[in-house]
Amino acid sequence: MPLALEAAFLELGRLLLDQPLSAVLRRVADLAVECVDGVDDVSITLLRKGTPRTVVFHGDLAADLDERQYSLGYGPCVAAAQAGGTVRLDDTGHDDAFPDFSVAAARRGVRSVVAVGLPDPGRCQGAINAYHLAAAGAPPVSAQAQRALELFAQYAAVALGNAAALAEAGERAENLQIAMQSRAVIEQAKGVLVARHAISPDDAFARLASLSQHSNRKLRHVAQDLVAAAVAGTVPDTEPGAEPVGDGARR
């Protein structure tokens, strides 16, 4: 592996440890242009609910041609992002796979395109798109350059995977906090009912559940209203058949 590529991957390895996703992806695009022979412009496409979007780019040409593919609904970057593999377009002047896009790319001086799908399409779909500017008849992006781009795609996939894992962990922590808060307020509401009606904790919970069902409100919201009413000294009637507690009483 050329020294420039080794240095680039070492840098990306360090960035993965402490930099935000946007900074890592932007550096992936910049280093791909700096270190891969025959690559002039680079972009990174991500699919969100099936819709492609360019999240970073090095060179306006890459962003423009990405948008051209999105408007057409097909092209090498779209195909690579959807399939998770590598799509080559070796000669924009003679291409049957993506004819409308190839004509537009050739007019901008693009000779060949390599789009590398992210290697974990099950988690995050996307692609690194490399554009090669050259005159007609010039050789396309080499196989060696393609292999380097595939390595850059791996770093991008790791960065996206890390970001997704952090988001999932944050969501789990938030859900756990909500669950703990819900349990606490439900226990408080049960205590209010036990004291008011001289019933067992199990009967108090059953009464809360019934109030929740009849008012079509979440159990924790019914419990919150009941506790708030107890603090204010205005505990409503919670006998079976009574008006619902809280917002449900006003429907």
C-alpha positions in Angstrom: 0.0 0.0 0.0 1.4 3.5 -0.9 2.6 5.5 2.1 0.1 8.2 1.4 -2.8 5.7 1.8 -1.3 4.3 4.9 -1.0 7.7 6.5 -4.6 8.5 5.4 -6.0 5.4 7.0 -4.0 6.0 10.2 -5.5 9.5 10.4 -9.0 8.2 9.8 -8.4 5.6 12.5 -7.6 8.4 15.0 -10.5 10.5 13.8 -13.0 7.7 14.4 -12.1 7.8 18.1 -13.0 11.3 19.0 -14.4 13.3 16.0 -18.1 13.7 15.1 -19.6 11.9 12.2 -19.6 14.9 9.8 -15.9 15.6 10.4 -15.0 11.9 9.7 -17.1 11.7 6.5 -15.7 15.0 5.2 -12.2 13.8 5.8 -12.9 10.5 4.0 -13.9 12.5 0.9 -10.9 14.9 1.1 -8.4 12.1 1.6 -9.8 10.0 -1.2 -9.2 12.9 -3.6 -5.8 13.6 -2.2 -4.5 10.0 -2.1 -6.3 8.0 -4.9 -4.9 8.3 -8.4 -7.4 9.3 -11.1 -10.0 10.6 -8.6 -10.8 14.3 -9.0 -14.1 14.8 -7.1 -15.7 12.6 -4.4 -19.0 12.6 -2.7 -20.8 10.4 -0.1 -24.4 9.5 -0.6 -26.7 8.2 2.1 -30.1 6.7 1.7 -32.7 7.8 4.3 -36.0 5.9 3.9 -35.0 5.1 0.4 -34.3 8.7 -0.6 -30.7 9.5 -1.6 -28.9 12.6 -0.3 -25.3 13.8 -0.6 -24.0 14.4 2.9 -20.5 15.5 2.1 -18.6 16.3 -1.1 -15.2 17.4 -2.3 -15.8 19.4 -5.5 -19.0 20.9 -6.7 -19.0 18.7 -9.8 -19.6 15.6 -7.6 -22.5 17.2 -5.8 -24.0 18.4 -9.1 -23.7 14.9 -10.8 -25.1 13.3 -7.6 -28.2 15.5 -7.9 -28.5 14.6 -11.5 -28.7 10.9 -10.6 -31.2 11.6 -7.9 -33.5 13.5 -10.3 -33.2 10.7 -12.8 -33.8 8.0 -10.2 -30.8 6.0 -11.3 -27.1 6.1 -11.8 -23.9 4.5 -10.4 -24.1 6.1 -7.0 -27.7 5.3 -6.5 -27.2 1.7 -7.7 -24.2 1.2 -5.4 -25.9 2.7 -2.4 -29.0 0.5 -2.9 -27.0 -2.8 -3.5 -24.0 -2.2 -1.2 -21.6 -3.2 -3.9 -19.2 -1.5 -6.4 -20.5 0.0 -9.6 -18.1 1.1 -12.4 -18.9 3.3 -15.3 -15.7 3.1 -17.4 -16.6 5.3 -20.3 -19.3 7.9 -20.2 -19.1 8.3 -23.9 -20.2 4.7 -24.5 -22.5 3.6 -21.8 -25.8 1.7 -22.0 -26.4 1.2 -18.3 -27.0 4.8 -17.3 -27.4 6.6 -20.7 -28.9 9.9 -19.6 -26.6 10.3 -16.7 -23.5 9.4 -18.8 -24.4 12.1 -21.3 -24.6 14.7 -18.6 -21.4 13.5 -17.0 -19.5 13.5 -20.3 -20.6 17.1 -20.9 -18.9 18.0 -17.7 -15.7 16.3 -18.7 -16.1 13.2 -16.6 -14.5 10.1 -18.2 -15.3 7.5 -15.6 -17.1 6.9 -12.3 -16.6 4.4 -9.5 -19.3 4.2 -6.8 -18.6 2.0 -3.8 -21.5 0.9 -1.7 -21.0 0.9 2.1 -20.1 -2.6 3.2 -22.9 -2.8 5.8 -26.1 -2.0 3.8 -28.2 -3.7 6.5 -27.4 -0.9 8.9 -26.8 2.2 6.8 -27.2 2.4 3.0 -24.9 4.7 1.1 -21.9 5.0 -1.3 -18.7 6.8 -1.9 -18.8 8.2 -5.4 -15.5 9.0 -7.3 -15.5 11.1 -10.5 -12.5 11.0 -12.9 -12.0 14.0 -15.2 -10.2 13.1 -18.4 -10.5 13.4 -22.2 -12.3 10.8 -24.3 -10.2 7.7 -24.8 -8.2 8.1 -21.5 -8.1 5.1 -19.3 -10.7 4.8 -16.6 -10.2 4.7 -12.8 -7.8 1.8 -12.2 -8.5 -1.4 -10.3 -5.9 -0.4 -7.7 -7.7 2.9 -7.2 -11.0 1.1 -6.9 -9.6 -1.1 -4.1 -8.4 2.1 -2.3 -11.9 3.5 -2.6 -13.4 0.4 -1.1 -11.1 0.8 1.9 -12.3 4.4 2.3 -15.9 3.1 2.2 -15.1 0.8 5.1 -14.0 3.7 7.2 -17.1 5.6 6.3 -19.3 2.6 7.2 -17.5 2.3 10.6 -18.1 6.0 11.3 -21.8 5.7 10.4 -22.1 2.5 12.4 -20.6 4.2 15.5 -23.0 7.1 15.1 -25.9 4.7 14.8 -24.8 2.8 17.9 -24.5 5.9 19.9 -28.0 7.1 18.8 -29.4 3.7 19.8 -27.7 3.7 23.1 -29.0 7.2 23.8 -32.6 6.2 22.9 -32.3 3.1 25.2 -31.1 5.3 28.0 -33.9 7.8 27.5 -36.5 5.0 27.4 -35.0 3.5 30.6 -35.3 6.9 32.3 -38.9 7.3 31.2 -39.6 3.8 32.4 -38.1 4.5 35.8 -39.9 7.8 36.1 -43.2 6.1 35.1 -42.8 3.4 37.7 -42.1 6.0 40.4 -45.2 8.1 39.7 -47.4 5.0 39.3 -46.3 3.8 42.8 -47.1 7.3 44.1 -50.6 7.2 42.5 -51.2 3.7 44.0 -50.3 5.1 47.4 -52.9 7.9 46.9 -55.6 5.3 46.1 -54.6 3.0 48.9 -54.9 5.9 51.4 -58.1 7.3 50.0 -60.1 4.1 49.5 -58.4 1.7 52.0 -57.7 -0.8 49.2 -54.8 -3.1 48.5 -51.9 -2.0 46.2 -53.0 -4.6 43.7 -56.5 -3.2 43.6 -55.1 0.3 43.4 -53.1 -0.7 40.3 -56.2 -2.3 38.8 -58.1 0.9 39.3 -55.4 2.9 37.6 -55.3 0.5 34.7 -59.1 0.8 34.4 -58.9 4.6 34.4 -56.2 4.5 31.8 -58.3 2.2 29.6 -61.5 4.2 29.9 -59.9 7.6 29.3 -57.7 6.2 26.5 -54.6 7.7 28.1 -51.3 6.2 29.0 -51.1 4.8 32.5 -48.3 7.1 33.6 -50.2 10.2 32.5 -53.2 9.1 34.5 -50.9 8.5 37.5 -49.3 11.9 37.1 -52.6 13.7 37.1 -53.8 11.8 40.2 -50.6 12.6 42.1 -50.8 16.3 41.1 -54.4 16.4 42.2 -53.4 14.9 45.6 -50.7 17.5 46.0 -53.3 20.2 45.3 -55.8 18.6 47.6 -58.3 18.0 44.9 -58.2 14.2 44.4 -61.0 13.2 42.0 -63.4 10.4 42.5 -61.7 7.2 41.2 -64.5 4.8 42.0 -65.5 2.5 39.0 -67.8 4.4 36.7 -66.6 7.8 37.8 -65.4 10.5 35.4 -61.9 9.9 34.0 -59.0 11.6 35.8 -57.2 14.5 34.1 -57.6 15.4 30.4 -59.9 12.5 29.8 -62.5 14.2 32.0 -62.8 17.1 29.6 -63.3 15.0 26.4 
